């Protein structure tokens, strides 16, 4: 019995060894023959291109947040694909761009001339949240016509204040209407120029009251203040319907009827008399209000790239004399001749119309 068990175990060991030998002998060839018919998957190479990160309407200025970069198959280098965000940021969308789309150079515009839609070139220059408004321009207010497109200016407003009667909303002093009953028991009214009561005057039967009456109308009090710290100039002079700036031109003056035409036509140089500026909506309302009340607007040219914020109080006569240490001249027993009631303003050569022959 013991001998039979030993033979059975030896036989099992022989069978297992044979199976193991066969597996290791034939498995590599079977595996290699099974993989011989499969095609290896090639490695995919990519390149980074620019994609739209959020919907951009036509004419909108493209910002850093509006675009992103992502992979694109290098085997499909379509013509015009933009690979650098710096080539996109700061330009405008020529057409409506949708989120997730790749950006092509043909979809970009530097200005509004080639943007589809109805927006003018002037409107496309505006920054988001800003509006454009026109203001009057003269040689004195406009830095001797030294202001150019793209410059930044400070707007200074000057206007007058007077005292008013709060009820009548009229200039003071008011006229007084004195009414009484005369000896004939008739009501009689006398109009008296307004003034201020001199309280120290003695009262009697003959002198009832003394009034100070002004010898001239009330003098307005002027103030000047910075209205807009920093405004960008969109155009100097008129702009046409498409928003393109119209440059100043020389206008030929025709000869009067019945007079021979000169050999050389007389041309008058037309200088700009208006500015189109970029301001906030609140500043636009303030500028429009001051124009309507006939305030004077002057423009100070800012240094290129200067973004300083100035904290300067309004200027009036008292502050002018205090801050700049101007002394009040004393009353003297002599004066200059001839009499001068207003400062002399010399007439400069360029103040007259320039005639080009």
Rosetta silent file (secondary structure, phi, psi, omega in degrees, C-alpha in Angstrom):
SEQUENCE: XXXXXXXXXXXXXXXXXXXXXXXXXXXXXXXXXXXXXXXXXXXXXXXXXXXXXXXXXXXXXXXXXXXXXXXXXXXXXXXXXXXXXXXXXXXXXXXXXXXXXXXXXXXXXXXXXXXXXXXXXXXXXXXXXXXXXXXXXXXXXXXXXXXXXXXXXXXXXXXXXXXXXXXXXXXXXXXXXXXXXXXXXXXXXXXXXXXXXXXXXXXXXXXXXXXXXXXXXXXXXXXXXXXXXXXXXXXXXXXXXXXXXXXXXXXXXXXXXXXXXXXXXXXXXXXXXXXXXXXXXXXXXXXXXXXXXXXXXXXXXXXXXXXXXXXXXXXXXXXXXXXXXXXXXXXXXXXXXXXXXXXXXXXXXXXXXXXXX
SCORE:     score description
SCORE:     0.000 S_00000001
   1 L     0.000  -43.388 -179.473    0.000    0.000    0.000 S_00000001
   2 H   -64.391  -40.606 -179.421    2.782    2.397    0.866 S_00000001
   3 H   -65.438  -35.921  179.743    4.583    1.562   -2.337 S_00000001
   4 H   -66.148  -39.711  179.311    1.430    2.303   -4.403 S_00000001
   5 H   -63.861  -37.963  179.881    1.036    5.758   -2.853 S_00000001
   6 H   -65.666  -41.246  179.705    4.647    6.580   -3.707 S_00000001
   7 H   -65.063  -40.532  179.626    4.093    5.571   -7.356 S_00000001
   8 H   -63.473  -42.602  179.344    0.911    7.663   -7.624 S_00000001
   9 H   -64.812  -39.091  179.521    2.681   10.780   -6.238 S_00000001
  10 H   -65.435  -39.298  178.406    5.610   10.286   -8.621 S_00000001
  11 H   -64.454  -40.762  178.129    3.210   10.026  -11.534 S_00000001
  12 H   -63.738  -40.598  178.977    1.452   13.269  -10.531 S_00000001
  13 H   -63.428  -39.271 -179.350    4.751   15.087  -10.238 S_00000001
  14 H   -64.990  -42.547 -179.317    5.728   13.891  -13.711 S_00000001
  15 H   -64.491  -45.173 -179.986    2.439   15.057  -15.218 S_00000001
  16 H   -61.721  -41.857  179.662    2.669   18.540  -13.610 S_00000001
  17 H   -63.304  -37.906  179.015    6.264   18.933  -14.781 S_00000001
  18 H   -66.710  -40.622  178.281    5.245   18.028  -18.296 S_00000001
  19 H   -62.860  -43.501  179.880    2.416   20.573  -18.336 S_00000001
  20 H   -62.493  -39.960  179.768    4.729   23.314  -17.082 S_00000001
  21 H   -62.730  -43.637 -178.285    7.296   22.483  -19.756 S_00000001
  22 H   -65.489  -41.842 -179.452    4.706   22.636  -22.520 S_00000001
  23 H   -61.488  -47.596 -177.871    3.311   25.998  -21.316 S_00000001
  24 H   -72.592  -21.002 -179.183    6.694   27.686  -21.168 S_00000001
  25 H   -80.519  -38.017 -172.284    7.745   26.145  -24.462 S_00000001
  26 H  -109.319  -14.262 -177.709    4.779   27.221  -26.621 S_00000001
  27 H   -64.408  -44.891  179.252    3.224   30.320  -24.881 S_00000001
  28 H   -58.052  -40.128 -178.951    5.713   32.974  -26.238 S_00000001
  29 H   -69.167  -37.411  178.448    5.141   31.865  -29.814 S_00000001
  30 H   -65.740  -41.614 -179.131    1.369   31.899  -29.409 S_00000001
  31 H   -64.866  -41.375 -178.678    1.450   35.421  -27.854 S_00000001
  32 H   -69.043  -37.038  178.942    3.676   36.789  -30.601 S_00000001
  33 H   -69.595  -30.899  178.796    1.556   35.290  -33.353 S_00000001
  34 H   -71.936  -31.832 -178.956   -1.609   36.780  -31.792 S_00000001
  35 H   -88.212   -6.960 -175.538   -0.136   40.343  -31.695 S_00000001
  36 L   -65.983  -27.740 -177.236    1.301   40.164  -35.178 S_00000001
  37 L   -87.954   -5.880 -177.808   -1.951   41.336  -36.777 S_00000001
  38 L   -88.514  143.859  178.581   -2.506   44.492  -34.570 S_00000001
  39 L   -94.800  126.126 -179.855   -1.463   48.067  -35.687 S_00000001
  40 L   -66.344  142.529  179.697    0.407   50.085  -33.004 S_00000001
  41 L   -77.079  120.932 -178.533   -1.279   53.397  -31.957 S_00000001
  42 L   -73.128  151.886  177.843    0.898   56.356  -33.077 S_00000001
  43 L   -74.617  135.108 -178.238    1.756   59.143  -30.560 S_00000001
  44 L   -95.127  123.177  176.482   -0.272   62.394  -31.105 S_00000001
  45 L   -97.799  143.281 -177.449    1.746   65.650  -31.050 S_00000001
  46 E  -128.398  164.877  172.805    0.020   68.949  -30.196 S_00000001
  47 E  -135.343  156.740 -179.884    0.705   72.662  -30.225 S_00000001
  48 E   -87.635  132.507  174.407   -0.833   75.492  -28.185 S_00000001
  49 E  -130.604  174.811 -178.112   -3.256   77.869  -29.882 S_00000001
  50 E   -96.324  132.790  177.227   -5.623   80.604  -28.676 S_00000001
  51 E  -118.605  157.309  174.745   -9.280   79.797  -27.961 S_00000001
  52 E   -77.388  124.668 -178.706  -12.259   82.039  -27.114 S_00000001
  53 L   -90.195  -22.977  177.918  -12.932   81.821  -23.364 S_00000001
  54 L  -153.293  154.821 -178.060  -16.262   83.696  -23.431 S_00000001
  55 L   -56.737  134.573 -178.465  -18.627   84.985  -26.097 S_00000001
  56 E  -125.802  112.164  177.042  -17.321   88.176  -27.733 S_00000001
  57 L   -67.289  156.433  178.821  -19.743   90.322  -29.798 S_00000001
  58 L   -59.072  135.905  179.052  -18.473   91.926  -32.992 S_00000001
  59 L    89.497   -9.420 -177.409  -16.573   95.153  -32.364 S_00000001
  60 L   -76.480  141.695  175.950  -15.799   94.332  -28.728 S_00000001
  61 E   -71.081  127.901 -177.946  -12.279   94.979  -27.440 S_00000001
  62 L   -84.369  124.794 -178.777  -10.628   91.628  -26.657 S_00000001
  63 L  -106.563  175.483 -179.204   -9.127   91.492  -23.161 S_00000001
  64 H   -61.318  -35.785 -177.785   -6.799   89.057  -21.402 S_00000001
  65 H   -79.135  -11.703 -175.738   -9.751   87.281  -19.755 S_00000001
  66 H   -81.031  -16.811 -175.929  -11.624   86.850  -23.040 S_00000001
  67 E  -130.709  162.187  177.583   -9.203   84.282  -24.465 S_00000001
  68 E  -146.709  171.604  177.801   -7.245   81.260  -23.302 S_00000001
  69 E  -114.983  152.619  179.843   -4.717   78.790  -24.726 S_00000001
  70 E  -162.486  170.055 -177.048   -5.082   75.052  -25.259 S_00000001
  71 E   -74.705  149.925  177.388   -3.724   72.092  -27.237 S_00000001
  72 E  -144.266  136.715 -178.517   -4.392   71.620  -30.960 S_00000001
  73 E   -57.201  128.827 -179.369   -3.201   68.707  -33.161 S_00000001
  74 L   -68.693  -18.826 -179.974    0.027   69.624  -34.905 S_00000001
  75 L   -77.176   -7.176  179.781   -1.054   67.615  -37.926 S_00000001
  76 L  -124.196   62.852  179.576   -3.826   70.143  -38.615 S_00000001
  77 L   -79.507   81.645 -176.921   -2.080   73.555  -38.761 S_00000001
  78 L   -63.987  144.936 -179.273   -4.964   75.483  -40.306 S_00000001
  79 L   -63.284  133.596  176.377   -4.005   78.776  -42.003 S_00000001
  80 L    89.193   -0.768  177.704   -4.410   81.820  -39.752 S_00000001
  81 E   -62.312  131.697 -179.470   -4.511   79.992  -36.402 S_00000001
  82 L   -91.703  127.919 -176.709   -3.314   82.350  -33.660 S_00000001
  83 L  -108.800   -6.783 -176.606   -0.797   80.793  -31.283 S_00000001
  84 L  -128.775  128.765 -178.386    0.072   83.771  -29.067 S_00000001
  85 H   -63.838  -28.481 -179.242   -2.399   85.692  -26.844 S_00000001
  86 H   -64.844  -20.326  177.670   -0.415   88.897  -27.365 S_00000001
  87 H   -81.214   -6.974 -176.057   -1.545   88.852  -31.012 S_00000001
  88 L  -112.497  -45.408 -175.127   -5.190   88.956  -29.870 S_00000001
  89 L   -63.065  131.720 -179.439   -5.394   91.079  -26.713 S_00000001
  90 L    96.640  -11.392  176.750   -6.089   94.749  -27.498 S_00000001
  91 L   -97.717  178.540 -177.437   -7.682   94.088  -30.877 S_00000001
  92 E  -118.430  151.018  179.345  -11.384   93.924  -31.716 S_00000001
  93 E   -75.237  124.476  179.034  -13.565   91.089  -32.901 S_00000001
  94 L   -72.884  -31.760  178.116  -14.410   91.490  -36.579 S_00000001
  95 L  -134.077  174.768  175.115  -17.394   89.125  -36.171 S_00000001
  96 L   -66.906  127.654 -179.914  -19.240   87.496  -33.274 S_00000001
  97 E  -111.466  135.559 -176.357  -16.904   84.975  -31.606 S_00000001
  98 L  -105.116  151.668 -179.021  -18.262   82.034  -29.600 S_00000001
  99 L   -60.983  135.782  178.058  -16.800   80.364  -26.552 S_00000001
 100 L    92.331  -12.363 -179.284  -14.571   77.374  -27.331 S_00000001
 101 L   -79.254  145.239  172.169  -13.787   78.385  -30.910 S_00000001
 102 E   -71.191  154.446 -177.475  -10.168   78.693  -32.062 S_00000001
 103 L   -99.013  131.018  175.652   -9.054   82.201  -33.001 S_00000001
 104 E  -112.229  148.625 -178.572   -8.003   83.010  -36.562 S_00000001
 105 H   -62.000  -28.000  179.944   -6.173   86.162  -37.584 S_00000001
 106 H   -70.451  -13.118 -179.915   -8.908   86.935  -40.120 S_00000001
 107 H   -90.674    0.835 -174.767  -11.384   87.337  -37.221 S_00000001
 108 E  -110.278  150.097  178.191   -9.431   90.234  -35.685 S_00000001
 109 E  -137.824  138.943  178.569   -9.473   93.957  -36.459 S_00000001
 110 L   -76.252  -38.371  178.807   -7.172   96.719  -35.257 S_00000001
 111 L  -134.999 -174.738 -174.663   -9.868   99.406  -35.594 S_00000001
 112 H   -83.358   -1.492 -176.251  -13.511   99.674  -36.448 S_00000001
 113 H   -64.619  -30.034 -177.023  -13.094  100.257  -40.169 S_00000001
 114 H  -113.414   19.606  179.205  -13.288   96.525  -40.916 S_00000001
 115 L   -90.798  132.215  178.399  -15.656   95.435  -38.148 S_00000001
 116 L   -72.956  152.962 -178.910  -18.991   94.066  -39.264 S_00000001
 117 L   113.899 -168.758 -173.991  -22.095   95.679  -37.812 S_00000001
 118 L  -108.328   -0.498 -178.327  -23.284   99.258  -37.425 S_00000001
 119 L   -68.638  137.310  178.607  -20.881  100.608  -34.755 S_00000001
 120 L   -78.960  163.754  178.292  -18.847  103.626  -35.870 S_00000001
 121 H   -62.912  -34.803  179.411  -15.102  103.779  -35.576 S_00000001
 122 H   -65.436  -40.896  179.447  -15.463  106.444  -32.899 S_00000001
 123 H   -65.735  -32.792 -179.087  -17.701  104.194  -30.784 S_00000001
 124 H   -73.970  -16.032  176.848  -15.218  101.356  -31.085 S_00000001
 125 H   -78.036  -19.086 -174.301  -12.500  103.553  -29.602 S_00000001
 126 L   -71.485  140.034  172.617  -14.423  103.936  -26.341 S_00000001
 127 L   -75.818  151.111  177.568  -13.390  101.937  -23.303 S_00000001
 128 L   -56.859  135.953 -179.592  -16.160   99.894  -21.619 S_00000001
 129 L    85.912    0.019  179.919  -18.136  102.053  -19.183 S_00000001
 130 E  -111.035  160.515  176.368  -17.117  105.303  -20.913 S_00000001
 131 E  -132.349  163.542  178.154  -19.039  107.673  -23.192 S_00000001
 132 E  -108.812  141.760  177.566  -18.064  110.327  -25.726 S_00000001
 133 E  -144.574  148.454 -179.933  -19.136  113.961  -25.546 S_00000001
 134 E   -97.555  140.570  179.328  -18.259  117.054  -27.587 S_00000001
 135 E  -131.979  151.053 -179.387  -16.947  120.238  -25.941 S_00000001
 136 E   -70.093  152.091 -176.753  -16.137  123.671  -27.426 S_00000001
 137 L  -135.278  137.630  173.473  -12.538  124.485  -28.315 S_00000001
 138 L  -135.869  173.258 -179.629  -10.662  127.749  -28.803 S_00000001
 139 L   -64.802  -36.165 -179.522   -7.021  128.687  -29.165 S_00000001
 140 L   -76.059  -46.602 -176.819   -6.847  129.811  -25.538 S_00000001
 141 L   -73.135  -23.914 -174.733   -8.799  126.944  -23.976 S_00000001
 142 L  -102.567   32.886  176.282   -7.140  124.300  -26.165 S_00000001
 143 L    54.157   48.122  177.871   -3.445  124.909  -25.340 S_00000001
 144 L    55.320   41.543 -178.522   -2.958  126.944  -28.534 S_00000001
 145 L    58.851   27.510  178.844   -4.384  124.047  -30.599 S_00000001
 146 L   -87.063   -2.324 -179.216   -1.602  121.830  -29.246 S_00000001
 147 L   -81.368  135.233 -179.505   -4.022  119.053  -28.248 S_00000001
 148 L  -124.515  168.660  178.440   -3.975  115.988  -30.490 S_00000001
 149 L   -60.505  134.310  179.734   -5.912  112.763  -30.880 S_00000001
 150 L    90.659  -10.712  177.353   -5.121  110.316  -28.099 S_00000001
 151 L   -68.914  161.470  174.966   -3.887  112.971  -25.667 S_00000001
 152 E  -114.145  133.275 -175.992   -5.145  113.089  -22.083 S_00000001
 153 E  -127.255  158.297  170.893   -6.444  116.390  -20.728 S_00000001
 154 E  -105.931  134.804 -178.306   -7.704  117.878  -17.475 S_00000001
 155 E  -102.112  124.285  178.853  -10.927  119.889  -17.721 S_00000001
 156 E  -111.113  127.212 -179.062  -11.133  123.086  -15.634 S_00000001
 157 E  -110.234  134.839  177.140  -14.542  124.744  -15.221 S_00000001
 158 E  -126.862  131.328  179.692  -15.027  128.400  -14.250 S_00000001
 159 E  -154.361  170.265 -170.973  -18.415  129.935  -13.456 S_00000001
 160 E  -108.409  151.411  173.931  -20.078  132.693  -11.420 S_00000001
 161 E  -124.125  143.624  172.347  -22.215  132.781   -8.279 S_00000001
 162 L  -135.570  163.220  175.517  -24.630  135.485   -7.130 S_00000001
 163 L   -85.393  138.620 -179.240  -27.004  135.841   -4.176 S_00000001
 164 E  -124.866  154.740  167.441  -30.687  135.252   -4.934 S_00000001
 165 E   -75.624  120.295 -173.352  -33.944  135.774   -3.155 S_00000001
 166 L   -61.829  -33.361 -178.570  -34.871  132.194   -2.297 S_00000001
 167 L   -79.007  -48.790 -178.746  -38.590  132.796   -2.814 S_00000001
 168 L   -79.659  -22.943 -171.873  -38.510  134.903   -5.975 S_00000001
 169 L    57.071   42.573  179.128  -35.330  133.260   -7.364 S_00000001
 170 E  -126.273  164.457  178.302  -34.262  136.730   -8.477 S_00000001
 171 E   -62.597  147.740  176.280  -31.251  138.905   -7.966 S_00000001
 172 L  -113.527  156.602   10.994  -31.111  140.916   -4.740 S_00000001
 173 L   -82.059  154.144  177.117  -31.689  143.457   -3.320 S_00000001
 174 L   -77.878  158.042  170.453  -35.441  143.488   -3.977 S_00000001
 175 L   -83.007  147.520 -179.746  -37.406  146.641   -4.624 S_00000001
 176 E  -107.154  141.834  177.192  -39.783  147.682   -1.851 S_00000001
 177 E  -113.823  107.197 -178.123  -43.344  148.819   -2.343 S_00000001
 178 E   -93.461  121.761 -178.463  -44.392  151.197    0.470 S_00000001
 179 E  -119.200  141.682  178.767  -48.142  151.579    0.778 S_00000001
 180 E  -158.402  177.162  179.311  -50.074  153.915    3.064 S_00000001
 181 E  -105.892  124.742 -177.975  -53.214  156.035    3.416 S_00000001
 182 L   -85.388 -172.345 -176.161  -52.869  159.648    2.475 S_00000001
 183 L   -66.251  -20.884  179.297  -54.793  162.622    3.848 S_00000001
 184 L   -93.432   14.099 -178.859  -57.635  161.918    1.448 S_00000001
 185 L    60.186   31.857  174.581  -57.981  158.376    2.831 S_00000001
 186 L  -105.425  144.624  177.675  -56.638  156.955   -0.403 S_00000001
 187 E   -80.654  122.676 -179.961  -54.169  154.082   -0.539 S_00000001
 188 E  -121.866  134.827 -179.917  -50.933  155.269   -2.110 S_00000001
 189 E  -119.991  137.217  178.400  -47.977  153.038   -2.958 S_00000001
 190 E  -125.531  128.218  177.948  -44.446  154.187   -3.640 S_00000001
 191 E   -87.564  129.395 -178.437  -41.762  151.896   -5.077 S_00000001
 192 E  -123.122  136.275  177.282  -38.384  152.263   -3.396 S_00000001
 193 L   -61.673  138.025 -178.367  -35.108  150.687   -4.514 S_00000001
 194 L   -66.325  157.337  179.140  -34.064  147.940   -2.166 S_00000001
 195 L  -167.981 -161.042 -179.825  -31.208  148.380    0.206 S_00000001
 196 E  -122.531  134.808 -177.421  -29.986  147.629    3.687 S_00000001
 197 E   -70.037  131.723  173.503  -31.250  149.441    6.803 S_00000001
 198 L   -90.577   99.153 -168.728  -28.693  151.583    8.566 S_00000001
 199 L   -68.835  -23.784 -176.693  -29.719  150.764   12.122 S_00000001
 200 L   -81.224   -3.194 -177.818  -27.637  153.454   13.765 S_00000001
 201 L   -71.336  139.023  179.872  -29.513  156.267   12.037 S_00000001
 202 L   -70.579  143.506  177.995  -31.562  158.438   14.424 S_00000001
 203 L  -101.076  141.205  177.830  -35.303  158.240   14.098 S_00000001
 204 L  -151.087  179.715  178.237  -37.531  161.335   14.175 S_00000001
 205 L   -64.984  -32.104 -177.815  -40.846  162.539   12.828 S_00000001
 206 L   -87.225  -35.586 -177.268  -39.109  163.759    9.678 S_00000001
 207 L  -114.272  103.741 -178.034  -36.570  160.887    9.255 S_00000001
 208 L   -82.351  -40.971 -178.359  -38.170  157.508    9.669 S_00000001
 209 L  -160.537  157.352  177.225  -35.320  155.284    8.399 S_00000001
 210 L  -120.587  132.760 -179.385  -32.070  155.349    6.466 S_00000001
 211 E  -119.464  141.464  166.342  -31.240  152.755    3.795 S_00000001
 212 E   -85.674  122.069 -179.939  -27.998  151.841    2.097 S_00000001
 213 L  -112.756  127.434 -178.658  -28.798  151.559   -1.620 S_00000001
 214 L   -66.142  145.112 -179.689  -26.220  149.867   -3.946 S_00000001
 215 L   -89.086   -9.000  179.200  -24.775  152.044   -6.692 S_00000001
 216 L  -148.477  168.710  178.488  -24.366  149.093   -9.067 S_00000001
 217 L   -68.016  159.846 -179.134  -25.722  145.628   -9.665 S_00000001
 218 L   -58.458  134.605  178.697  -24.467  142.754   -7.575 S_00000001
 219 L   -86.159  124.580  178.140  -20.999  141.566   -8.602 S_00000001
 220 L   -66.427  153.313  177.847  -20.866  137.808   -9.314 S_00000001
 221 E  -108.370  122.568 -174.297  -18.271  135.745   -7.477 S_00000001
 222 E   -94.895  146.972  172.796  -16.195  133.474   -9.726 S_00000001
 223 E  -138.040  148.067  176.251  -14.740  130.090   -8.885 S_00000001
 224 E  -125.582  138.885 -175.914  -12.567  127.702  -10.890 S_00000001
 225 E  -149.841  152.886  173.831  -12.314  124.000  -10.210 S_00000001
 226 E   -73.790  117.808 -179.600  -11.019  120.771  -11.720 S_00000001
 227 E   -90.751  -46.958 -179.890  -14.070  119.091  -13.183 S_00000001
 228 E  -126.965  123.999 -178.171  -12.478  116.059  -14.863 S_00000001
 229 E   -69.631  -47.548 -172.283   -9.081  114.780  -13.767 S_00000001
 230 E  -144.676  115.249  178.646   -8.223  112.683  -16.819 S_00000001
 231 E  -129.955  134.049  179.435  -10.083  112.574  -20.131 S_00000001
 232 E   -88.691  134.075  179.664   -8.857  110.949  -23.340 S_00000001
 233 E   -83.863  120.185  179.016   -9.208  112.963  -26.551 S_00000001
 234 E   -87.157  -37.946  177.838  -10.917  110.912  -29.236 S_00000001
 235 E  -158.215  146.231  173.780  -10.812  113.521  -31.987 S_00000001
 236 E  -106.037  113.469 -175.887   -9.873  117.144  -32.537 S_00000001
 237 L   101.055 -175.131 -176.232  -12.434  118.696  -34.879 S_00000001
 238 L   -71.014  157.091  172.648  -15.513  117.268  -36.532 S_00000001
 239 E  -126.366  143.983 -178.851  -16.147  113.597  -37.213 S_00000001
 240 L   -82.490 -172.181 -173.304  -18.272  112.279  -40.056 S_00000001
 241 L   -62.692  -29.141 -178.819  -21.140  109.800  -39.824 S_00000001
 242 L   -84.941   -4.590  179.866  -18.826  106.790  -39.674 S_00000001
 243 L    94.294    1.009  178.829  -16.856  108.320  -36.803 S_00000001
 244 L   -77.262  135.161 -177.666  -13.771  109.134  -38.875 S_00000001
 245 E   -69.547  133.950  177.936  -12.090  112.380  -37.832 S_00000001
 246 L   -96.977  115.374 -177.420  -12.334  115.164  -40.389 S_00000001
 247 L   -72.479  152.344  176.693   -9.056  117.091  -40.537 S_00000001
 248 L   -59.938  142.402 -178.067   -9.031  120.909  -40.775 S_00000001
 249 L  -127.742  162.240  174.970   -9.041  122.124  -44.366 S_00000001
 250 E   -91.399  121.784 -176.919   -8.338  125.357  -46.196 S_00000001
 251 E   -97.399  129.187  179.116  -11.563  126.873  -47.487 S_00000001
 252 E   -83.060  124.180 -179.653  -11.445  128.931  -50.693 S_00000001
 253 E   -87.702  117.711 -179.095  -13.340  132.195  -50.350 S_00000001
 254 L   -69.597  151.914  178.812  -15.226  133.008  -53.586 S_00000001
 255 L   -71.605  147.690  179.838  -14.944  136.488  -55.009 S_00000001
 256 L   -65.253  153.871 -179.120  -17.867  138.853  -54.453 S_00000001
 257 L   -61.429  134.770  177.651  -20.342  139.280  -57.271 S_00000001
 258 L    88.088   -4.391  179.163  -19.249  141.857  -59.809 S_00000001
 259 L  -110.482  142.456 -179.336  -15.576  141.794  -58.784 S_00000001
 260 L   -66.160  142.662  179.128  -12.867  140.124  -60.826 S_00000001
 261 L   -69.944  138.756  179.080  -11.552  136.882  -59.398 S_00000001
 262 L   -68.475  157.360  179.639   -8.003  137.166  -58.017 S_00000001
 263 L   -61.449  -41.480  177.580   -5.199  135.392  -59.801 S_00000001
 264 L  -111.282  120.410 -179.273   -4.583  133.258  -56.725 S_00000001
 265 L   -58.412  140.350  178.478   -7.720  132.158  -54.814 S_00000001
 266 E   -83.466  125.761 -179.214   -7.853  133.419  -51.249 S_00000001
 267 E  -117.241  134.846  177.068   -7.966  130.551  -48.755 S_00000001
 268 E  -108.963  124.786 -179.066   -8.856  130.819  -45.080 S_00000001
 269 E   -74.081  121.087  179.899   -7.500  128.115  -42.778 S_00000001
 270 L   -88.941  114.448 -179.336  -10.371  126.609  -40.802 S_00000001
 271 L   -91.258  152.318 -178.987   -9.160  125.766  -37.307 S_00000001
 272 L   -66.252  141.909  179.397  -10.920  123.157  -35.117 S_00000001
 273 L  -125.143   16.412 -177.078  -13.532  124.538  -32.751 S_00000001
 274 E  -153.147  147.241  175.774  -14.644  121.315  -31.052 S_00000001
 275 E  -121.221  143.553  169.844  -13.195  118.354  -29.156 S_00000001
 276 E  -110.768  120.104 -173.270  -14.631  114.865  -28.752 S_00000001
 277 E  -123.538  159.865  178.231  -13.508  113.428  -25.427 S_00000001
 278 E  -104.244  122.843 -178.851  -13.983  110.206  -23.463 S_00000001
 279 E  -139.787  172.818  173.664  -15.459  110.583  -19.966 S_00000001
 280 E   -77.382  160.164  178.722  -17.565  108.647  -17.483 S_00000001
 281 H   -56.967  -38.912  179.390  -21.367  108.981  -17.749 S_00000001
 282 H   -65.513  -41.871  178.140  -21.441  111.110  -14.569 S_00000001
 283 H   -65.722  -35.261  178.795  -18.738  113.419  -15.927 S_00000001
 284 H   -63.097  -41.045  178.648  -20.628  113.704  -19.219 S_00000001
 285 H   -65.400  -40.777  179.528  -23.747  114.934  -17.410 S_00000001
 286 H   -65.386  -42.989  178.482  -21.684  117.483  -15.443 S_00000001
 287 H   -62.213  -45.013  179.980  -19.941  118.755  -18.589 S_00000001
 288 H   -62.126  -40.973  179.525  -23.247  119.093  -20.433 S_00000001
 289 H   -61.997  -45.565 -178.121  -24.794  121.007  -17.503 S_00000001
 290 H   -66.487  -34.028  175.929  -21.909  123.488  -17.360 S_00000001
 291 H   -64.819  -39.568 -178.266  -22.099  124.073  -21.111 S_00000001
 292 H   -67.370  -31.509  179.534  -25.823  124.815  -20.788 S_00000001
 293 L   -92.481   11.126  175.414  -25.265  127.419  -18.053 S_00000001
 294 L    65.428   35.773  172.130  -22.515  129.044  -20.171 S_00000001
 295 L   -73.221  158.658  179.831  -19.637  128.131  -17.879 S_00000001
 296 E   -95.849  129.591  178.726  -16.132  128.492  -19.293 S_00000001
 297 E  -112.282  130.099  175.500  -14.199  125.257  -19.938 S_00000001
 298 E  -123.057  152.880 -174.584  -10.423  125.141  -20.270 S_00000001
 299 E  -123.550  122.991  177.313   -8.270  122.114  -21.032 S_00000001
 300 E  -102.145  126.531 -177.673   -4.863  121.433  -19.491 S_00000001
 301 E   -75.681  127.195  179.393   -2.719  118.944  -21.394 S_00000001
 302 L   -89.403  152.871  177.606   -1.480  116.061  -19.239 S_00000001
 303 L   -66.292  144.573 -178.861    1.939  114.472  -19.589 S_00000001
 304 L   -61.422  127.208  178.571    1.983  111.292  -21.660 S_00000001
 305 L    82.363   -1.570 -179.224    1.511  108.267  -19.424 S_00000001
 306 L   -80.594  123.876  178.850    0.802  110.349  -16.295 S_00000001
 307 L  -117.971   21.535 -178.524   -2.003  108.859  -14.190 S_00000001
 308 L   -63.252  148.251  175.376   -1.574  111.062  -11.107 S_00000001
 309 L  -109.071  123.958 -175.985   -4.683  112.123   -9.197 S_00000001
 310 L   -98.376  134.384  176.596   -4.656  115.752   -8.087 S_00000001
 311 L  -113.170   85.922 -175.313   -6.373  116.912   -4.904 S_00000001
 312 L  -121.560  124.816  179.265   -6.709  120.644   -5.472 S_00000001
 313 L   -70.468  165.317  177.325   -9.536  122.716   -3.931 S_00000001
 314 L   -61.624  150.377 -178.621  -11.564  125.186   -5.945 S_00000001
 315 E  -105.278  127.036  172.689   -9.944  128.543   -6.619 S_00000001
 316 L  -133.397 -176.576 -174.770  -11.644  131.816   -5.670 S_00000001
 317 H   -62.863  -43.836 -179.261  -10.412  135.322   -4.922 S_00000001
 318 H   -64.082  -46.066 -179.748   -9.735  134.699   -1.225 S_00000001
 319 H   -65.872  -36.120  178.069   -7.876  131.427   -1.823 S_00000001
 320 H   -59.986  -46.847 -177.537   -5.900  133.036   -4.650 S_00000001
 321 H   -71.414  -35.112 -179.344   -4.668  135.837   -2.389 S_00000001
 322 H   -73.936  -49.755 -174.563   -4.004  133.516    0.564 S_00000001
 323 H   -69.921  -35.966 -177.587   -2.282  130.644   -1.258 S_00000001
 324 L  -101.135    9.946  174.211   -0.172  132.807   -3.560 S_00000001
 325 L    52.883   51.915  177.081    0.482  135.473   -0.915 S_00000001
 326 L   -92.450  123.611 -179.038   -0.953  138.358   -2.932 S_00000001
 327 L   -84.707  142.469  173.854   -1.132  141.573   -0.896 S_00000001
 328 L   -73.583  121.779 -177.623   -4.110  143.900   -1.124 S_00000001
 329 L   -66.820  141.737 -178.451   -2.734  147.174   -2.528 S_00000001
 330 L   -77.045  162.060  172.023   -3.187  150.145   -0.197 S_00000001
 331 L   -74.353  127.436 -177.395   -5.129  153.317   -0.973 S_00000001
 332 L  -117.877  161.861  177.573   -2.689  155.909   -2.211 S_00000001
 333 L   -89.169   12.199  179.126   -2.847  159.656   -2.820 S_00000001
 334 L  -149.080  168.045 -179.273   -1.535  159.153   -6.349 S_00000001
 335 L  -160.529  179.938 -178.495   -2.047  156.830   -9.325 S_00000001
 336 L   -91.204  158.576  175.894   -1.005  156.143  -12.902 S_00000001
 337 L  -129.066  142.672   -0.063   -2.231  157.944  -16.001 S_00000001
 338 L   -73.232  168.209 -179.255   -4.113  157.324  -18.157 S_00000001
 339 L   -62.989  136.882  179.859   -6.817  155.780  -16.006 S_00000001
 340 L  -124.769  113.919  179.207   -7.017  151.979  -16.276 S_00000001
 341 L   -98.149  -20.176  178.909  -10.212  150.258  -15.237 S_00000001
 342 L  -136.611  150.838  177.287   -9.437  146.840  -16.809 S_00000001
 343 L   -59.786  142.666  179.536   -6.224  144.924  -17.496 S_00000001
 344 L   -77.216  126.262  178.520   -4.813  145.595  -20.942 S_00000001
 345 L  -110.335  105.893 -178.785   -5.157  142.567  -23.239 S_00000001
 346 L   -67.858  144.689  176.874   -2.797  142.827  -26.233 S_00000001
 347 L   -90.169  117.483 -178.553   -4.127  141.603  -29.584 S_00000001
 348 L   -86.393  158.216 -177.271   -1.768  138.971  -30.953 S_00000001
 349 H   -60.477  -36.703 -178.352   -1.144  138.437  -34.620 S_00000001
 350 H   -81.254   -0.616  176.573   -2.676  134.974  -34.622 S_00000001
 351 H   -75.848  -17.601  178.307   -5.871  136.263  -32.991 S_00000001
 352 L   -94.038  165.977 -179.019   -7.013  137.514  -36.398 S_00000001
 353 L   -67.507  129.568  178.549   -8.086  135.291  -39.300 S_00000001
 354 L   -84.851  124.622  179.898   -5.076  133.914  -41.147 S_00000001
 355 E  -106.236  121.629  179.487   -5.399  134.400  -44.914 S_00000001
 356 E  -100.235  121.682 -178.906   -3.362  132.047  -47.107 S_00000001
 357 L  -108.597    0.000    0.000   -2.629  133.405  -50.568 S_00000001
